[in-house]
Amino acid sequence: MKPIETIMRAAPVIPVLVIEDASHAVPVARALVAGGLRVLEVTLRTPVALDVIRAMRTVEGAIVGAGTVVNPDDLKAAIDAGAEFIVSPGLTPRLGEAAATSGIPFLPGTANAADIMLGLDLGLAHFKFFPAATSGGLPALKALAAPFHQVKFCPTGGINQGNAAEWLAFDPVLCVGGSWLVAKGAPDEAAIEAAAHAAMALHR
């Protein structure tokens, strides 16, 4: 398996994390890992995101990546902060080529056949289907996946505990991305760990 596929198969859900306060990083990561979710996507949507990546890397067992990476500068900053994989909402030739050159596991976003074909040209076969719910949902992904038998997906956007199992039952889906696991504000470690356990109980 390619390194990105190994990461995608580590758990049924990759928590998509928007952390506003760097002091929350370790408690959130600790609770998620305790609940079984080791792969953590820290989105680059806040000023402290790179500090959060650095802090979460100190939590034993955590596999910490960066999300919302949209250009080569973001890519370099995330790698320099210790990100172990990269997730993007889309795919451009510049970003795809920079990710390929870096060698880091890379999961670009797509919602159409053209972007999948661009990714395949760059040697990629694993994609984030995003935004999943508003791009036609599971029927759209099934139609999109049909011509690309070699491609695997991580649907993200509009996925929750209630509908994740339906997505995971579709064979090309290796995992889903979810933002429901961690509430805003000061982290409630017990609640986060419980949500992680519930997510781990979702089986493909």
C-alpha positions as CSV (number, residue, x, y, z in Angstrom):
1,M,0.0,0.0,0.0
2,K,1.0,3.6,-0.6
3,P,1.7,5.6,2.6
4,I,-1.4,7.6,2.2
5,E,-3.5,4.5,2.0
6,T,-2.0,3.1,5.2
7,I,-3.0,6.4,6.9
8,M,-6.5,6.2,5.5
9,R,-6.9,2.6,6.7
10,A,-5.8,3.4,10.2
11,A,-9.3,4.3,11.4
12,P,-12.7,4.7,9.8
13,V,-12.8,8.4,10.7
14,I,-10.2,11.1,10.4
15,P,-11.1,14.0,12.7
16,V,-11.0,17.3,10.9
17,L,-9.9,19.8,13.6
18,V,-10.2,23.6,13.7
19,I,-8.3,24.6,16.8
20,E,-8.5,28.2,17.9
21,D,-6.3,27.9,21.0
22,A,-3.0,26.1,20.9
23,S,-3.3,25.1,24.6
24,H,-6.2,22.8,23.5
25,A,-4.0,20.9,21.1
26,V,-2.6,18.3,23.5
27,P,-5.8,17.5,25.4
28,V,-7.8,17.1,22.1
29,A,-5.1,14.9,20.6
30,R,-4.8,12.8,23.8
31,A,-8.5,12.2,24.0
32,L,-8.9,11.3,20.3
33,V,-6.0,8.9,20.4
34,A,-7.3,7.3,23.7
35,G,-10.6,6.7,21.8
36,G,-8.7,5.0,19.0
37,L,-8.5,7.7,16.4
38,R,-4.8,8.2,15.8
39,V,-4.9,10.1,12.5
40,L,-5.6,13.8,13.1
41,E,-6.1,16.5,10.4
42,V,-5.4,20.0,11.7
43,T,-6.8,22.5,9.3
44,L,-4.8,25.6,8.5
45,R,-7.8,27.8,9.2
46,T,-6.5,29.5,12.3
47,P,-3.4,31.5,13.2
48,V,-2.3,28.9,15.6
49,A,-2.7,25.8,13.3
50,L,1.1,25.2,12.8
51,D,1.7,25.5,16.6
52,V,-1.2,23.0,17.1
53,I,0.5,20.5,14.7
54,R,3.8,20.8,16.6
55,A,2.0,20.3,20.0
56,M,-0.1,17.3,18.8
57,R,3.1,15.6,17.4
58,T,4.2,15.3,21.1
59,V,1.2,13.0,21.9
60,E,2.2,9.4,21.7
61,G,0.5,7.4,19.0
62,A,-0.8,10.5,17.1
63,I,-0.4,10.7,13.4
64,V,-0.8,14.4,12.7
65,G,-1.4,16.0,9.3
66,A,-2.4,19.4,7.9
67,G,-5.6,20.2,6.1
68,T,-6.8,23.1,4.0
69,V,-3.4,23.2,2.3
70,V,-4.0,25.2,-0.8
71,N,-0.6,26.1,-2.3
72,P,3.1,25.1,-2.1
73,D,3.8,27.7,0.6
74,D,1.2,26.1,2.9
75,L,2.7,22.7,2.0
76,K,6.2,23.8,3.1
77,A,5.0,25.5,6.3
78,A,3.0,22.4,7.3
79,I,5.9,20.0,6.6
80,D,8.3,22.3,8.5
81,A,5.8,22.2,11.4
82,G,6.0,18.4,11.4
83,A,2.9,17.4,9.5
84,E,3.0,13.7,8.5
85,F,0.5,14.0,5.7
86,I,-1.3,16.7,3.7
87,V,-4.9,17.2,2.9
88,S,-6.2,19.8,0.4
89,P,-9.7,20.9,-0.5
90,G,-8.8,20.7,-4.2
91,L,-5.9,20.0,-6.6
92,T,-3.8,22.3,-8.8
93,P,-0.8,21.2,-10.9
94,R,1.5,23.4,-8.7
95,L,0.4,21.9,-5.4
96,G,0.3,18.4,-6.8
97,E,3.8,18.7,-8.2
98,A,5.1,20.2,-4.9
99,A,3.6,17.5,-2.9
100,A,5.0,14.8,-5.2
101,T,8.4,16.4,-5.0
102,S,8.3,16.5,-1.2
103,G,7.3,12.8,-1.0
104,I,4.8,13.5,1.8
105,P,1.6,11.4,1.8
106,F,-1.0,13.7,0.0
107,L,-4.8,13.5,-0.1
108,P,-6.1,16.2,-2.5
109,G,-9.8,17.1,-2.8
110,T,-11.9,16.4,-5.8
111,A,-15.6,16.5,-6.8
112,N,-15.3,15.8,-10.5
113,A,-13.7,13.5,-13.0
114,A,-11.3,16.1,-14.4
115,D,-9.5,16.6,-11.1
116,I,-9.3,12.8,-10.6
117,M,-7.6,12.6,-14.0
118,L,-5.2,15.4,-13.1
119,G,-4.4,13.5,-10.0
120,L,-3.8,10.3,-11.9
121,D,-1.5,12.2,-14.2
122,L,0.5,13.2,-11.1
123,G,0.7,9.6,-9.9
124,L,-2.1,10.0,-7.3
125,A,-4.9,7.5,-6.7
126,H,-6.3,8.6,-3.3
127,F,-8.6,11.6,-3.0
128,K,-10.8,13.5,-0.6
129,F,-14.3,13.7,-2.0
130,F,-15.2,17.2,-1.0
131,P,-17.6,18.8,-0.2
132,A,-19.3,15.4,0.0
133,A,-22.9,16.2,1.0
134,T,-23.3,19.2,-1.3
135,S,-21.6,17.6,-4.3
136,G,-24.4,15.1,-4.8
137,G,-23.7,12.8,-1.8
138,L,-23.1,9.1,-2.0
139,P,-25.0,8.7,-5.4
140,A,-22.6,11.2,-7.0
141,L,-19.6,9.5,-5.5
142,K,-20.7,6.1,-6.8
143,A,-21.2,7.6,-10.3
144,L,-17.8,9.4,-10.1
145,A,-16.0,6.3,-8.9
146,A,-17.3,4.0,-11.6
147,P,-14.8,4.9,-14.4
148,F,-11.9,5.0,-11.9
149,H,-11.6,1.5,-10.5
150,Q,-8.2,2.1,-9.0
151,V,-9.1,5.2,-7.0
152,K,-9.9,5.3,-3.3
153,F,-11.7,8.1,-1.4
154,C,-12.2,9.8,1.9
155,P,-15.5,11.7,1.7
156,T,-15.5,14.9,3.9
157,G,-18.1,17.6,4.4
158,G,-21.6,16.8,5.8
159,I,-20.5,13.5,7.2
160,N,-21.6,12.7,10.8
161,Q,-22.0,9.8,13.2
162,G,-25.4,9.1,11.8
163,N,-24.6,8.8,8.1
164,A,-20.9,7.7,8.2
165,A,-21.6,4.0,8.1
166,E,-23.5,4.4,4.8
167,W,-20.5,6.1,3.2
168,L,-18.0,3.5,4.6
169,A,-20.1,0.6,3.2
170,F,-19.1,1.8,-0.3
171,D,-16.0,-0.2,-1.2
172,P,-13.8,2.6,-2.7
173,V,-14.3,4.6,0.5
174,L,-11.4,3.8,3.0
175,C,-12.4,6.4,5.6
176,V,-14.4,9.5,6.1
177,G,-13.4,12.9,7.4
178,G,-15.5,14.3,10.3
179,S,-15.7,17.6,12.2
180,W,-18.3,16.4,14.7
181,L,-16.0,14.8,17.2
182,V,-14.7,17.9,18.9
183,A,-16.9,20.7,20.0
184,K,-15.8,24.3,20.0
185,G,-14.3,25.8,23.1
186,A,-12.4,24.2,26.0
187,P,-12.0,20.5,25.3
188,D,-14.1,18.0,27.2
189,E,-11.7,15.1,27.1
190,A,-14.2,12.5,28.3
191,A,-16.7,13.6,25.6
192,I,-14.1,13.6,22.9
193,E,-12.8,10.2,23.9
194,A,-16.4,8.8,23.9
195,A,-17.1,10.3,20.4
196,A,-13.8,8.7,19.2
197,H,-14.9,5.3,20.5
198,A,-18.2,5.6,18.8
199,A,-16.5,6.6,15.6
200,M,-14.1,3.6,15.8
201,A,-17.2,1.4,16.1
202,L,-18.1,2.3,12.5
203,H,-16.9,-0.5,10.3
204,R,-16.4,-0.6,6.6
